[in-house]
Amino acid sequence: MLISLRAGPRIAVLDRVDPLAALIAGFTLLHLALAATMPLLPQEAYYWVWSLHPDWSYFDHPPLASWSIALTTSIFGSTVFGIKSAAVLWSLGWNLLWARLVLDLFGDRRLAFRSLLALNLSLLYQAYALAPTPDAPLLFGWIGTLWAVWRACASRDSRWWLAAGAFAGLAMLGKYSALLLLPVVGGFLLLSPAQRHWLRRPGPWLAVGIAALVFVPVVVWNAQHDWVSFAFQGSRRIGEMASFRPMHLLSLAGTQALLVTPFLFAVALAAFARGWHTAVRGRLDEPRRLLWLSAAVPLLVFAVVALRSPVRINWLLPAWWSLIVLAVASLPAHGPAPRWWRRGLASSLLLLLGVLVVFAVPKLPIVGNLNSWSGWKETADHVARIEAARHARGERTFVFGPNYKVASLLRFHLPGQPRTYAQDIFGAPALQYDYLPQQRDLKGATGILVLADQDQARLDMGRLVPYCDALEAAEVVHTGAFGRSTRRTEIWLCRGYHGHPPRATGPAHSD
């Protein structure tokens, strides 16, 4: 009797737990734990640097990612957790929107649970749940836009178009590729006979106006800076396109298969093909049409781009999730998931765990110097000692790297996180570093340069000769584990720096 009295309440509590809510809470707690233990990546450090210089927008991307980092670091400090927790908040938001959208589209909690489980076992979406990049608010706004559009269409309540505009504006404040939402939503309204009437009503057009209004900070910044960001992400990228090069498309397919995980990539492509075939036959229902178009537009656009130019691995982040939901929706509605599905998800889980181990092991040597996050704290400590010794001699110093990634990592790891510089020091285009305040005149100071054993962190020292009275090697720092070297960094002194050159123009690259 005593056993039953004790066990009964516990079982009752478990019966009241919503599996879908528990899944979202569990992954959010996992993300928080990983944010406290994972290393800071170079691109994350770069966006953190933006947050130290608040502005309407920035050279590479719109400002929402940086604004969110400024918020979380104001609470948790300029730490790895403080930076990465911004991404955790965005991932919580998009998981809640995923759940709400799937429930509203299909009215099936089991389907929603299976969808979120599969999506959170994708390496791609797990990575950006921890990486506070512009892709995180882009994805949040993208999903929110589709949810609000569906609510407007299902309820015939025009007020939902106001929410759609607000979500689309947030997506545009995250990343310029949110403009692809226009053909996604427009295509859905045009291809859905029951929804075409919206094109003659003010709702969708109000949504466009609200999105444009939310986007105003980016327009203001560009107007103040000769429209450089629009040119950088628009005409410059178009100008970089070369002749027909299908290898770029094959490379894109390979990287996406790995990031989505091979199993989920395969079922997503199957869902895409199934949706195409059903649409051609005129049998695609509205929920599936909305999800299919959400994936088809970015997939087709970037596939065309990849025929002539490399496509970044993160550009397709808004595409795959809806195809994975469609794949789940094709499973039997009743009974357990098929064995092949469970085994496929297990393979995705194993790949995800393997990648987490790679990031969790400090200073892990990886073939090809792919480990871009180890060794910078040790190097920064050496730089700080060199600076202290120079200051004791009455010298002024500044720290710089061969590119914005090295400069950003150094700033994060240096004591006091002082202003650092990038390739702008020797007159090369340096992305947002060209627009950061100089704070002080560097002429005559000693520049402390840090190079590393990665292609992107090397420099032809001949480029520095015109800018220094003398160049000399100071130290070489080795870090590693398991008896192997992970990172080799060189510290050089640029003595008698001649002064900051005018802002450079020309090609520059950003993720």
C-alpha atoms as one frame of an Amber mdcrd trajectory, in Angstrom:
protein
   0.000   0.000   0.000   2.797   2.390   0.855   4.488   1.717  -2.476   1.334
   2.448  -4.436   0.690   5.667  -2.540   4.175   6.953  -3.341   4.279   5.821
  -6.939   0.797   7.042  -7.878   1.461  10.810  -7.720   4.718  10.414  -9.613
   3.008   8.535 -12.423   0.215  11.108 -12.483   2.764  13.909 -12.844   4.464
  12.093 -15.711   1.115  11.583 -17.403   0.525  15.337 -17.349   3.873  16.180
 -18.977   3.415  17.290 -22.580   6.026  15.394 -24.658   6.305  18.255 -27.153
   6.934  20.863 -24.461   9.365  18.499 -22.715  11.278  18.025 -25.982  11.658
  21.776 -26.518  12.657  22.334 -22.878  15.153  19.475 -23.019  16.916  20.746
 -26.128  16.951  24.297 -24.739  18.645  23.091 -21.543  21.128  21.129 -23.664
  21.878  24.259 -25.701  22.456  26.285 -22.537  24.846  23.634 -21.229  26.725
  23.535 -24.538  26.867  27.336 -24.671  28.679  27.236 -21.345  31.226  24.633
 -22.470  31.768  24.979 -26.239  34.597  27.170 -27.610  34.073  30.529 -29.288
  34.403  30.320 -33.070  36.054  33.057 -35.165  32.866  34.239 -36.884  31.061
  34.421 -33.535  33.855  36.581 -32.142  33.488  38.861 -35.163  29.775  39.451
 -34.552  30.527  40.041 -30.871  32.938  42.808 -31.907  30.068  44.468 -33.760
  27.998  44.419 -30.579  30.694  46.477 -28.833  30.068  49.261 -31.353  26.255
  49.696 -31.513  25.001  51.049 -34.808  21.950  51.117 -37.057  23.450  48.350
 -39.165  26.808  46.963 -40.301  28.843  46.426 -43.442  28.413  42.655 -43.879
  24.860  42.115 -42.643  21.876  43.778 -40.961  22.178  44.304 -37.194  19.761
  41.974 -35.391  22.296  39.251 -34.551  24.668  41.824 -33.078  21.866  43.569
 -31.185  20.893  40.249 -29.603  24.511  39.581 -28.595  24.622  43.031 -26.996
  21.532  42.097 -24.991  22.789  38.752 -23.705  26.310  39.984 -22.953  24.829
  42.874 -20.982  23.256  40.203 -18.772  25.923  37.471 -18.716  29.038  39.498
 -19.554  31.376  39.332 -22.546  31.970  35.620 -22.087  31.498  32.654 -24.396
  28.206  31.886 -22.655  27.118  35.495 -22.882  27.718  35.494 -26.640  26.304
  32.057 -27.463  23.217  32.455 -25.277  21.902  34.879 -27.909  21.699  31.953
 -30.334  20.049  29.775 -27.680  17.258  32.348 -27.323  16.713  32.445 -31.073
  16.653  28.630 -31.241  14.075  28.488 -28.439  12.000  30.948 -30.434  12.174
  29.039 -33.686  11.419  25.704 -31.930   8.273  27.233 -30.434   7.296  28.571
 -33.856   8.013  25.222 -35.510   5.733  23.515 -33.011   2.956  26.082 -33.424
   3.182  26.054 -37.230   3.066  22.247 -37.534   0.156  22.045 -35.093  -1.769
  24.702 -36.997  -1.020  23.118 -40.379  -1.771  19.500 -39.502  -3.428  19.460
 -36.062  -1.291  16.482 -35.009   0.848  16.628 -31.857   2.605  13.375 -32.723
   3.631  14.819 -36.080   4.840  17.983 -34.345   6.886  15.955 -31.832   8.465
  13.802 -34.540   9.220  16.879 -36.656  10.973  18.745 -33.852  12.913  15.647
 -32.844  14.185  15.197 -36.401  14.973  18.897 -36.833  16.955  19.005 -33.598
  18.971  15.959 -34.644  20.123  17.803 -37.752  23.682  19.022 -37.408  22.780
  22.181 -39.326  20.091  23.379 -36.913  22.026  22.313 -33.841  25.032  24.307
 -35.038  23.031  27.510 -35.457  21.293  26.976 -32.137  24.726  27.767 -30.660
  26.144  30.168 -33.256  24.876  33.750 -32.794  25.097  34.653 -36.458  22.635
  36.548 -38.722  21.173  33.171 -39.717  19.545  32.715 -36.297  17.176  35.735
 -36.455  16.680  35.067 -40.182  15.326  31.588 -39.423  13.149  32.872 -36.568
  11.600  35.557 -38.758  11.220  33.174 -41.706   9.256  30.575 -39.714   7.229
  33.279 -37.975   6.266  34.792 -41.325   4.956  31.472 -42.641   3.040  30.858
 -39.415   1.377  34.278 -39.530   0.560  33.882 -43.243  -1.050  30.518 -42.576
  -3.045  31.938 -39.649  -4.283  34.754 -41.888  -5.295  32.348 -44.640  -6.886
  29.753 -42.340  -8.795  32.241 -40.181  -9.441  34.889 -42.876  -8.451  37.420
 -40.227  -6.532  40.256 -41.893  -4.838  41.212 -38.635  -2.493  38.258 -39.006
  -0.935  40.018 -41.983   0.373  42.647 -39.562   2.184  39.879 -37.657   3.479
  38.452 -40.938   4.960  41.834 -41.813   6.593  42.163 -38.398   8.136  38.685
 -38.634   9.347  39.338 -42.190  10.892  42.603 -41.011  12.756  40.757 -38.253
  13.996  38.238 -40.814  15.265  41.127 -42.974  16.951  42.692 -39.938  18.740
  39.367 -39.614  19.902  38.784 -43.172  19.278  40.156 -46.652  18.264  36.734
 -48.013  14.948  37.184 -46.172  13.859  38.944 -49.381  13.216  35.432 -50.713
  10.149  35.356 -48.473   8.454  37.609 -51.027   8.364  34.955 -53.812   7.600
  32.246 -51.221   4.488  33.986 -49.886   3.551  35.511 -53.235   3.863  32.149
 -54.929   1.704  30.521 -52.273  -1.078  33.075 -52.747  -0.900  32.854 -56.544
  -0.870  29.048 -56.654  -3.651  28.588 -54.092  -7.028  29.332 -55.734  -8.710
  29.781 -52.352  -6.122  32.387 -51.292  -5.742  34.523 -54.434  -8.367  36.925
 -53.147  -5.762  38.235 -50.664  -3.858  39.836 -53.541  -6.821  42.159 -54.053
  -7.028  43.022 -50.363  -4.770  45.289 -48.282  -3.483  42.625 -45.862  -0.450
  41.321 -47.798   0.483  44.802 -48.973   0.334  46.110 -45.404   2.650  43.253
 -44.455   5.154  44.386 -47.077   4.949  47.940 -45.744   5.469  46.850 -42.140
   8.458  44.714 -43.134   9.960  47.713 -44.971   9.375  49.903 -41.913  11.160
  47.436 -39.624  14.022  47.373 -42.144  14.513  51.158 -42.000  17.626  51.044
 -39.708  19.512  49.172 -42.427  18.487  51.738 -45.031  19.574  54.578 -42.734
  23.020  53.042 -42.187  23.512  52.427 -45.903  22.451  55.972 -46.752  25.077
  57.234 -44.310  27.785  55.010 -45.846  27.299  55.351 -49.615  25.112  52.204
 -49.817  28.181  49.992 -49.352  26.400  47.090 -47.655  23.794  46.815 -50.395
  26.569  46.876 -52.981  28.638  44.325 -51.056  25.826  41.790 -50.816  24.276
  42.601 -54.187  26.169  43.872 -57.186  29.564  42.731 -55.886  28.437  39.131
 -55.465  26.847  39.181 -58.914  30.109  40.528 -60.320  32.027  37.649 -58.702
  30.077  35.033 -60.647  32.258  33.175 -63.106  31.494  30.962 -66.078  29.540
  27.695 -65.775  31.165  25.626 -63.001  29.004  22.670 -61.928  31.615  21.560
 -59.377  30.350  24.346 -57.117  26.914  22.699 -57.133  28.392  19.290 -56.363
  30.400  20.792 -53.522  27.267  22.460 -52.159  25.342  19.180 -52.272  28.127
  17.378 -50.409  28.412  19.932 -47.626  24.629  20.143 -47.225  24.354  16.351
 -47.008  26.865  16.359 -44.171  25.348  19.319 -42.323  21.735  18.210 -42.587
  23.038  14.648 -41.925  22.923  12.100 -44.768  19.666  10.479 -43.627  17.696
  13.702 -43.200  19.199  15.095 -46.415  17.946  12.041 -48.308  14.419  12.166
 -46.879  14.305  15.934 -47.461  15.194  15.500 -51.140  12.579  12.747 -51.387
  10.007  15.123 -49.889  11.026  17.794 -52.410  10.587  15.387 -55.324   7.296
  14.112 -53.926   6.010  17.667 -53.538   7.026  18.551 -57.100   5.291  15.471
 -58.504   2.120  16.123 -56.486   2.079  19.802 -57.460   2.386  18.979 -61.167
  -0.634  16.708 -60.815  -2.545  19.490 -59.076  -2.993  17.535 -55.844  -0.789
  19.471 -53.430  -2.893  20.720 -50.533  -2.341  24.181 -49.044  -0.329  23.225
 -45.922   2.101  21.190 -47.990   2.220  23.845 -50.722   3.307  26.493 -48.220
   6.021  24.273 -46.760   7.208  23.083 -50.173   7.528  26.617 -51.558   9.399
  27.711 -48.430  12.100  25.214 -49.387  11.842  25.310 -53.170  12.520  29.031
 -53.605  15.876  29.188 -51.719  16.926  25.768 -53.017  16.375  26.707 -56.655
  17.841  30.201 -56.297  21.055  29.035 -54.649  21.351  25.999 -56.914  21.432
  28.399 -59.874  23.982  30.581 -58.080  26.109  27.501 -57.320  26.455  26.789
 -61.029  28.634  29.886 -61.335  29.858  30.776 -57.847  30.578  29.111 -54.489
  27.603  29.108 -52.097  28.211  29.402 -48.355  27.139  26.408 -46.294  24.698
  28.478 -44.208  22.776  30.083 -47.061  20.321  27.166 -47.277  19.459  27.197
 -43.580  15.862  28.385 -44.258  15.259  25.621 -46.823  15.689  22.212 -45.227
  13.444  22.426 -42.179  10.169  22.519 -44.129  11.203  19.538 -46.254  12.006
  17.570 -43.092   8.533  18.408 -41.760   7.042  17.211 -45.057   9.056  13.994
 -44.775   7.670  13.405 -41.282   4.148  14.176 -42.516   4.469  11.311 -45.023
   4.972   8.741 -42.246   2.036   6.603 -41.035  -0.132   8.703 -38.725  -0.767
   5.884 -36.253   1.521   3.472 -34.457   5.266   3.742 -33.946   7.534   5.278
 -36.557   8.851   2.784 -39.127  12.049   0.991 -38.244  13.958   2.577 -41.139
  13.017   6.028 -39.803  14.170   5.221 -36.275  17.448   3.829 -37.571  17.946
   6.861 -39.765  17.433   9.233 -36.846  19.869   7.135 -34.817  22.506   7.671
 -37.520  21.887  11.431 -37.363  22.219  11.335 -33.585  25.546   9.483 -33.794
  26.920  12.027 -36.264  25.750  14.880 -34.049  27.367  13.353 -30.962  30.604
  12.838 -32.879  30.753  16.500 -33.873  30.005  17.594 -30.300  32.937  15.496
 -29.082  35.227  17.190 -31.599  34.279  20.614 -30.261  34.301  19.540 -26.626
  37.862  18.147 -26.564  40.240  21.080 -25.965  42.990  21.615 -28.533  41.982
  18.556 -30.534  44.317  18.158 -33.554  42.234  17.906 -36.738  43.509  17.129
 -40.211  43.933  20.212 -42.363  44.007  22.654 -39.454  40.196  22.673 -39.380
  40.330  23.406 -35.674  39.977  27.188 -35.831  39.126  27.795 -32.176  42.039
  26.373 -30.154  45.218  28.107 -29.087  44.029  31.696 -29.129  43.842  32.156
 -25.363  47.455  30.997 -25.001  48.540  33.265 -27.856  46.689  36.217 -26.336
  48.520  35.637 -23.052  51.877  35.874 -24.872  50.724  39.029 -26.665  49.711
  40.575 -23.339  53.166  39.890 -21.879  54.868  41.437 -24.905  52.622  44.490
 -24.641  53.382  44.870 -20.938  57.123  44.734 -21.625  56.832  47.365 -24.379
  54.694  49.600 -22.184  57.358  49.390 -19.474  59.774  50.880 -22.029  57.387
  53.736 -22.742  56.205  52.406 -26.110  52.668  52.676 -27.401  51.289  49.433
 -28.870  48.314  48.035 -30.728  47.394  44.488 -31.725  46.310  43.388 -35.200
  45.790  40.269 -37.269  45.912  39.386 -40.968  42.102  39.249 -41.129  38.962
  40.102 -39.198  38.647  36.617 -37.650  42.065  36.624 -36.013  41.590  40.228
 -34.867  38.241  39.364 -33.278  39.516  36.266 -31.474  42.456  38.240 -30.103
  40.182  41.002 -28.837  38.016  38.484 -27.013  40.934  36.688 -25.338  43.169
  39.672 -24.507  42.921  40.980 -20.919  40.412  43.829 -20.836  39.302  43.029
 -24.421  40.947  46.133 -25.981  40.356  47.388 -29.520  42.226  45.310 -32.100
  42.740  45.814 -35.829  42.646  43.681 -38.953  43.917  43.973 -42.527  42.863
  47.622 -42.549  46.254  48.261 -40.896  48.036  47.543 -44.199  45.414  48.991
 -46.533  43.388  45.890 -47.433  39.559  45.792 -47.352  38.593  44.685 -43.841
  34.769  44.473 -43.852  33.287  45.988 -40.679  36.775  46.789 -39.346  36.943
  49.545 -41.966  34.017  51.208 -40.179  34.962  50.749 -36.527  36.113  53.910
 -34.728  39.901  54.291 -34.619  39.835  55.636 -31.036  43.435  56.904 -31.244
  46.231  57.772 -33.640  48.445  54.718 -34.172  51.267  56.523 -35.981  54.632
  55.779 -34.363  53.284  52.960 -32.212  54.495  49.348 -32.257  52.053  47.017
 -33.920  51.888  43.463 -32.581  50.863  41.119 -35.383  49.633  37.553 -34.844
  49.742  35.010 -37.665  48.671  31.363 -37.556  49.210  28.098 -39.411  45.974
  28.359 -41.396  45.674  29.636 -44.936  43.347  32.456 -43.914  45.609  33.480
 -41.021  48.843  33.851 -42.995  50.307  36.996 -44.533  52.961  37.920 -47.060
  55.137  40.047 -44.800  56.216  42.092 -47.806  52.816  43.799 -47.634  53.754
  45.256 -44.235  57.165  46.660 -45.229  55.803  50.039 -46.458  53.970  50.551
 -43.157  56.732  49.875 -40.604  60.189  51.236 -39.798  61.237  47.684 -38.966
  59.714  44.200 -38.830  60.981  41.609 -36.373  59.862  38.208 -35.165  59.007
  38.171 -31.470  57.740  34.710 -30.466  56.333  31.450 -31.768  53.558  29.844
 -29.717  52.692  26.145 -29.973  49.552  24.586 -28.524  48.339  21.035 -28.917
  47.112  17.822 -27.344  47.827  14.089 -27.465  51.407  14.785 -28.450  50.398
  16.623 -31.626  50.342  20.291 -32.530  46.952  21.970 -32.884  47.989  25.550
 -33.491  51.220  27.322 -34.326  51.049  31.107 -34.051  53.741  33.652 -34.820
  53.977  37.027 -33.101  55.689  39.826 -35.030  56.507  43.430 -34.198  55.824
  46.247 -36.641  57.971  48.971 -35.091  57.374  52.603 -35.923  54.027  52.160
 -37.646  53.576  54.828 -40.334  49.894  55.456 -39.733  46.536  54.111 -40.779
  46.052  54.203 -44.571  42.806  55.431 -46.185  39.925  52.966 -46.239  40.486
  50.430 -48.997  37.966  49.454 -51.639  37.811  46.197 -53.502  36.877  42.552
 -52.941  36.316  41.300 -49.432  34.692  38.146 -48.166  32.415  37.350 -45.289
  30.363  34.397 -44.163
